[in-house]
Amino acid sequence: MAGWFNAVTWAVLGGLAAVNLAVLLASTEGDAGAWLRLRVRRILAALSGREDLDWLDWVPVTAAAGTAFAAVTAYGLLTGQYACHPVVVSDPLGVLASGRAFWAGTDPFEVANCGGFLDVPYGLSAVLISALGSLGGLPGIYLVWGAVALSLLPLTWAVGGSDRRGSLLFVGTSVLFVPLVSSQIDGATNAIVPVTVLLFLYLTPRSETLAAALGGFFATARFPALFPVLGAAGNARRRFTTFAVAATSFVGFTVLSYLVWGAEFTRPVLTDQLGPRWFSLNLYGALLLGNALPASTGLAAGQAAATVALVLAVFWKVRSPSLGAGIVLAGIALLTPYLSFNFLIWLLPVALLGSRARWWLWGISVVGSLNYTLALSVWAWDDGIGWPSAVLDVALTALLLLLFLDLWRQAVRGAPASTEVGATAGSPG
């Protein structure tokens, strides 16, 4: 049964989806958004006292997002929202316990939590970030992971090319950003996946070796982050070396983790993530609701084979780094049998690929948020009515597939200049 919290959530998501749509219309070339572009420019000029939009870069957008994140976090801390509640674990306390376990030399991947135990499915780089944050207690955890999430904005600006302002404003107002990273710690921690991709895209023109090494290291937080890094490596000057360095970095830190923690590391971080059968926002979710999903072993093997084939195809064929990363991210969302709402934040680098890709991403964000916050969380789980969620699972899969095919068609025809990392900033669009 829905309550006041659900009503507030839907109001925030609905309002921000409308703002995100307005940003999308204003940044899309053509007559359809011309009237809105003019009005948006007039509003911004009135607020800033300037006729140009040169001041509207990543700094004010990040400050606004940071203020919203800080306000929600402060409310949660002051009102005890992150504490233990009856029969409910606390993910923030779990991340804090993981960081403290690292300093104590104990297992950071399964920690005591609210009278029980909680698996923490984040690898070495995430554990190190949590360990740093744990020095400041729960506020420190939110500080470090908030910084990770907010770094999406300057990185989007840095690699956005001539369309950087459109990409930045879209990401900054997306329902997959501030609401997601503010409402639950899993949203903030999953932000490390798009951050890893954007950091790799930013560093590659400067130092391919450093980009690959850091890409492999940060991918240990959530191992699917390695796949878009490997796909985008096909655009490096020394493509095979870059691919090998990224893979070696990931494998090396993974082996190191195994040598230190053994099965305590591999089970929650790797094996348990291959075939969870809880819920999913793509087509697998509809099959789960109908108890029709095939056995997890065969499904995991097929998913792994398809993912490897996709990464290799992108590595060989796609000649734009951001486009290659976007194709792999869309493919992962289609292939995974566990597409959580938090995982949709992984798709935000797709915003770099122009207004057409952002239209698909807007639809994905609206359908995904509606499914998770209403059809699944209320109607399916509380009221036992599963068919609306199944319908939205199919709809989201269709949007993801259309996005994937659209990006692949761009790759076949040749990537637009705006998707090339390092392009100079131009008009705001």
C-alpha positions in Angstrom: 0.0 0.0 0.0 1.4 3.4 -1.0 2.0 6.0 1.7 3.2 9.6 2.0 6.8 8.5 1.2 5.7 7.0 -2.1 3.7 10.1 -2.9 6.7 12.4 -2.3 8.9 10.0 -4.4 6.5 10.1 -7.3 6.1 13.9 -7.1 9.9 14.4 -7.2 10.5 11.9 -10.0 7.6 13.3 -12.0 8.7 16.9 -11.6 12.3 16.1 -12.4 11.3 14.0 -15.5 9.4 17.1 -16.7 12.4 19.3 -16.2 14.6 16.7 -17.9 12.2 16.7 -20.8 12.4 20.5 -21.1 16.2 20.4 -21.0 16.1 17.7 -23.8 13.7 19.8 -25.9 15.8 22.9 -25.4 19.0 21.2 -26.4 17.6 19.3 -29.4 18.3 21.0 -32.7 15.2 21.7 -34.9 12.0 23.7 -34.9 10.4 21.5 -32.2 12.5 23.0 -29.4 13.2 26.4 -30.8 10.5 28.2 -28.7 11.6 26.4 -25.6 15.3 27.2 -26.2 14.5 30.9 -26.5 12.5 30.9 -23.2 15.1 28.9 -21.3 17.8 31.3 -22.5 15.7 34.3 -21.3 15.2 32.7 -17.9 18.9 31.9 -17.5 19.9 35.4 -18.7 17.5 36.9 -16.1 19.0 34.8 -13.3 22.6 35.4 -14.2 22.3 39.0 -15.5 24.2 37.9 -18.7 23.1 37.4 -22.2 25.5 34.5 -23.0 25.5 31.1 -21.4 29.3 30.8 -21.0 28.9 30.8 -17.2 26.7 27.6 -17.4 29.4 25.0 -17.1 29.9 22.0 -14.7 30.5 24.2 -11.6 27.0 25.6 -11.0 25.4 22.3 -12.1 27.6 20.3 -9.7 27.0 22.8 -6.9 23.2 22.5 -7.4 23.4 18.7 -7.4 25.7 18.7 -4.4 23.3 20.9 -2.5 20.4 18.6 -3.2 22.5 15.5 -2.2 23.7 17.2 1.0 20.2 18.2 2.0 18.7 14.7 1.5 21.7 13.1 3.3 21.6 15.6 6.2 17.8 14.8 6.6 18.5 11.1 6.6 21.3 11.4 9.1 19.5 13.7 11.5 16.2 11.7 11.5 17.8 8.3 11.8 16.6 7.1 8.4 19.9 5.1 7.9 19.7 3.3 11.3 18.5 -0.2 11.8 14.8 -0.7 11.6 12.7 -3.8 12.5 13.3 -6.6 10.0 15.1 -4.2 7.7 18.9 -4.1 7.1 20.7 -0.8 6.7 22.8 -0.6 3.5 24.6 2.6 4.6 25.6 0.9 7.9 26.7 -2.1 5.8 29.0 0.0 3.7 30.3 1.7 6.8 31.0 -1.7 8.4 32.8 -2.9 5.3 35.1 0.1 5.4 35.8 -0.5 9.1 36.4 -4.2 8.5 39.1 -3.4 6.0 41.0 -1.4 8.7 40.5 -4.2 11.2 41.8 -6.8 8.8 38.5 -8.8 8.8 36.2 -9.7 6.0 34.8 -6.5 4.4 32.4 -8.5 2.1 30.1 -10.0 4.7 29.5 -7.8 7.7 27.3 -7.8 10.8 24.2 -5.6 10.2 21.1 -5.0 12.3 21.2 -8.3 14.1 22.2 -10.3 11.1 24.7 -10.3 8.3 24.8 -8.4 5.0 26.7 -9.2 1.9 28.6 -6.2 0.4 29.0 -7.0 -3.3 31.6 -4.3 -4.1 35.2 -5.2 -5.0 38.6 -3.8 -4.0 38.4 -0.2 -5.2 35.0 0.3 -3.6 36.2 -1.2 -0.4 39.1 1.2 -0.3 36.8 4.2 -0.9 34.5 3.0 1.9 37.5 2.5 4.1 38.5 6.1 3.6 35.0 7.3 4.3 34.6 5.1 7.4 37.2 7.3 9.1 34.4 9.9 9.3 31.7 7.5 10.4 28.4 7.5 8.5 28.8 11.1 7.3 32.2 10.2 5.9 30.7 7.3 3.9 28.2 9.7 2.3 30.9 12.3 1.8 33.2 10.0 -0.2 30.5 8.3 -2.2 28.7 11.6 -2.8 32.0 12.9 -4.2 32.2 9.8 -6.5 28.7 10.4 -7.8 29.1 14.1 -8.2 32.3 13.6 -10.2 30.0 12.4 -13.1 29.2 16.0 -13.9 32.7 17.5 -14.4 33.7 14.3 -16.2 30.7 14.6 -18.5 31.7 18.2 -19.2 35.3 17.2 -19.8 34.6 14.6 -22.4 31.4 16.0 -23.9 32.9 17.6 -26.9 31.0 20.3 -28.8 27.7 19.1 -27.2 29.0 19.2 -23.7 26.4 21.6 -22.3 23.5 19.5 -23.6 25.0 16.4 -22.1 25.8 18.0 -18.8 22.4 19.5 -18.3 20.7 16.3 -19.3 22.7 14.2 -16.8 22.3 16.8 -14.1 18.5 16.8 -14.3 18.0 13.1 -15.0 15.9 11.0 -12.6 18.8 8.5 -12.8 21.2 10.9 -11.0 20.4 13.1 -8.0 17.2 11.2 -6.9 18.9 7.8 -7.3 22.2 8.6 -5.6 20.4 10.6 -2.8 17.7 8.1 -2.0 19.9 5.1 -1.3 23.6 4.4 -0.8 23.5 1.7 -3.5 22.7 4.5 -6.0 25.8 6.4 -5.0 28.0 3.3 -5.0 26.8 2.2 -8.4 27.8 5.6 -9.8 31.4 4.3 -9.8 30.5 2.4 -13.0 29.8 5.4 -15.2 32.6 7.3 -13.4 35.0 4.6 -14.4 33.9 4.8 -18.1 34.1 8.6 -18.2 37.5 8.7 -16.5 38.8 6.2 -19.0 37.5 8.3 -21.9 39.0 11.4 -20.4 42.5 9.9 -19.7 42.9 7.9 -22.9 44.0 10.9 -25.2 46.4 11.9 -22.4 47.9 8.6 -21.3 46.5 5.3 -22.6 48.5 3.2 -20.1 47.2 5.2 -17.1 43.7 5.2 -18.4 43.7 1.5 -18.9 45.4 0.8 -15.5 42.9 3.0 -13.6 40.0 1.7 -15.7 40.8 -1.9 -14.7 41.4 -1.0 -11.0 38.1 1.0 -10.6 36.2 -1.7 -12.5 36.9 -4.1 -9.6 34.2 -2.2 -7.7 31.6 -3.5 -10.1 33.1 -5.9 -12.6 30.6 -5.1 -15.5 32.4 -1.7 -15.6 35.4 -3.5 -17.2 33.4 -4.3 -20.4 32.8 -0.8 -21.7 36.4 0.0 -20.9 37.6 -2.9 -23.0 35.2 -2.1 -25.8 36.3 1.6 -25.9 40.0 0.5 -25.8 39.6 -0.4 -29.5 40.0 3.3 -30.3 43.3 3.8 -28.6 46.5 4.3 -30.7 47.9 1.2 -29.1 44.6 -0.7 -28.9 45.9 -4.1 -28.1 48.3 -2.8 -25.4 45.5 -0.7 -23.9 43.1 -3.7 -23.9 45.8 -5.9 -22.3 46.7 -3.3 -19.6 43.0 -2.8 -18.6 42.4 -6.5 -18.4 45.6 -7.2 -16.6 44.9 -4.5 -14.1 41.5 -5.9 -13.3 42.7 -9.5 -13.1 45.7 -8.5 -11.0 43.7 -6.6 -8.4 41.0 -9.4 -8.4 43.7 -12.1 -7.8 45.2 -9.9 -5.0 41.7 -9.7 -3.4 41.4 -13.5 -3.7 44.8 -14.0 -2.1 43.8 -11.8 0.8 40.2 -12.9 1.4 39.7 -16.1 -0.6 36.1 -17.3 -1.0 34.9 -14.6 1.3 35.6 -12.2 -1.6 34.7 -14.3 -4.6 31.2 -15.4 -3.5 29.5 -12.0 -2.8 31.5 -10.0 -5.3 31.7 -12.4 -8.3 29.7 -15.6 -8.2 26.6 -14.3 -6.4 26.4 -11.5 -9.0 26.3 -13.8 -12.0 22.7 -15.1 -11.6 20.6 -13.5 -8.9 16.9 -14.3 -9.3 15.3 -11.6 -7.3 13.8 -9.2 -9.8 14.8 -7.3 -13.0 13.5 -4.3 -14.8 14.1 -5.8 -18.3 12.4 -8.8 -19.9 13.9 -11.2 -17.4 11.8 -9.5 -14.8 8.6 -10.5 -16.6 9.9 -14.1 -16.7 10.7 -14.0 -13.0 7.2 -12.8 -12.2 5.8 -15.8 -14.1 8.4 -18.2 -12.7 9.5 -19.0 -16.2 13.2 -18.0 -16.1 15.5 -20.8 -17.2 18.1 -22.4 -14.9 20.7 -19.8 -13.8 23.7 -21.9 -14.8 22.9 -22.0 -18.5 21.6 -18.5 -18.4 24.8 -17.2 -16.9 26.9 -19.1 -19.5 24.9 -17.6 -22.3 25.0 -14.2 -20.9 28.8 -14.4 -20.5 29.3 -15.6 -24.0 27.1 -12.9 -25.5 28.9 -10.2 -23.4 32.3 -11.4 -24.5 31.1 -11.4 -28.2 29.7 -7.9 -27.8 32.9 -6.5 -26.3 35.0 -8.0 -29.0 32.7 -6.8 -31.8 32.8 -3.3 -30.4 36.6 -3.5 -29.9 37.1 -4.4 -33.6 34.4 -2.5 -35.3 33.5 0.7 -33.5 35.7 3.7 -34.1 34.4 6.2 -31.5 35.4 5.6 -27.9 32.3 7.1 -26.3 30.0 5.3 -28.9 31.8 2.0 -28.2 31.3 2.4 -24.5 27.6 3.4 -24.9 26.9 0.3 -27.1 28.4 -2.0 -24.5 26.5 -0.4 -21.6 23.2 -0.7 -23.5 24.1 -4.4 -24.3 24.9 -5.1 -20.6 21.5 -3.7 -19.6 19.8 -6.0 -22.1 21.8 -9.1 -21.3 21.8 -9.0 -17.5 19.1 -11.1 -15.8 19.2 -8.7 -12.8 18.7 -5.2 -14.0 18.2 -3.2 -10.7 16.9 0.3 -10.8 20.3 1.4 -9.3 22.1 -0.2 -12.3 20.3 2.2 -14.7 22.8 4.9 -13.6 25.4 2.9 -15.5 23.8 4.2 -18.7 24.4 7.9 -18.1 27.5 8.0 -20.4 25.1 7.4 -23.3 24.1 11.1 -22.9 27.4 11.9 -24.6 26.1 10.5 -27.8 23.8 13.3 -28.9 20.2 14.4 -28.5 18.8 11.3 -30.2 20.5 9.0 -27.7 19.3 11.2 -24.9 15.7 10.8 -26.0 16.0 7.0 -25.7 17.7 7.5 -22.3 14.9 9.8 -21.1 12.3 7.1 -22.0 14.3 4.5 -20.2 14.6 6.6 -17.1 10.9 7.3 -17.0 9.8 3.7 -17.6 12.4 2.3 -15.2 11.5 4.7 -12.4 7.8 4.1 -12.8 8.3 0.4 -12.8 10.5 0.2 -9.8 8.8 2.8 -7.5 5.2 1.9 -8.4 4.5 -1.2 -10.5 7.1 -3.4 -8.7 7.5 -1.9 -5.2 3.8 -1.3 -4.6 1.6 -3.2 -7.0 3.7 -6.4 -7.3 5.4 -6.7 -3.9 2.7 -5.2 -1.7 -0.5 -5.9 -3.5 0.5 -9.1 -5.4 -0.5 -7.6 -8.8 2.4 -8.4 -11.1 1.2 -7.8 -14.7 1.8 -3.9 -14.7 5.5 -4.5 -13.9 5.7 -7.3 -16.5 4.3 -4.9 -19.1 6.9 -2.2 -18.1 9.6 -4.8 -18.2 8.8 -5.5 -21.8 8.6 -1.8 -22.5 12.0 -1.1 -21.0 13.5 -3.9 -22.9 12.1 -2.5 -26.1 13.6 0.9 -25.4 17.0 -0.6 -24.5 17.0 -2.6 -27.7 16.0 0.4 -29.8 18.8 2.4 -28.2 21.3 -0.4 -28.8 20.3 -0.7 -32.5 20.4 3.0 -33.0 23.9 3.3 -31.5 25.1 0.3 -33.6 23.7 1.9 -36.7 25.6 5.1 -35.9 28.8 2.9 -35.5 28.2 1.3 -38.9 27.6 4.6 -40.6 30.4 6.5 -38.8 30.2 8.3 -35.4 29.2 12.0 -35.4 32.0 14.4 -34.5 30.3 15.4 -31.2 30.9 11.9 -29.7 34.7 12.1 -30.2 36.5 12.6 -26.9 38.6 15.8 -26.9 36.4 17.7 -29.3 36.4 21.4 -28.6 33.5 23.1 -26.9 31.1 24.8 -29.3 27.6 26.3 -29.1 25.4 25.2 -26.3 22.9 23.7 -28.6 
